[in-house]
């Protein structure tokens, strides 16, 4: 998750120049999930360090946030870890796969808040089993305000040490009305929450997704609806998490990119 409106930070996410303010975040109010109970989760890592979450949607493709792209960082080894619960333990279920390429949705430099979605193609296909499974986007394209959803990730848990959670965690958040999220008392159209985005949080500010959770899924009623994108700091009731909604526009783009994979 990135902090809006500091969009210049998008392309520094894997670098050492991130400010402590940007990283002063964690999954708020969450709990550890049962090991390997979310087999679709991916950890996107640069030089062995977890940077973002992702979702395995095809044996050779992971869906994540566009701001998780390593950008111009050189010498960074990009890999995807599947089948993990603990990031540090040598789990037999883990599959560590090299990245072949990143494909970002076309984004305007002046509007980096929107279209925060990216496909990651793996060099080799993952081996599907009980610990590594696919999760496909919901066929529905919006979520009603008030819906309870779960967000999952290895996001930071200690703002002092700026380190991700070693184990996978999740928290239940509530979808916020888009008009309310754009209101003066919330984001005040900075950024504008479009129909391709959704806000979700907690009216007491005690439940939220944060840095390191970017690219992870928002799951509502058992269906995969959105990706963690951004927000302002963390755990602020009036600044709920912002998510990229997997609308028809994005789903058509995903299908167009994956079509050659299914043909092979």
Order of alpha helices (4+ residues) and beta strands (2+ residues): beta-alpha-beta-beta-beta-beta-beta-beta-beta-beta-beta-beta-beta-alpha-beta-beta-beta-beta-alpha
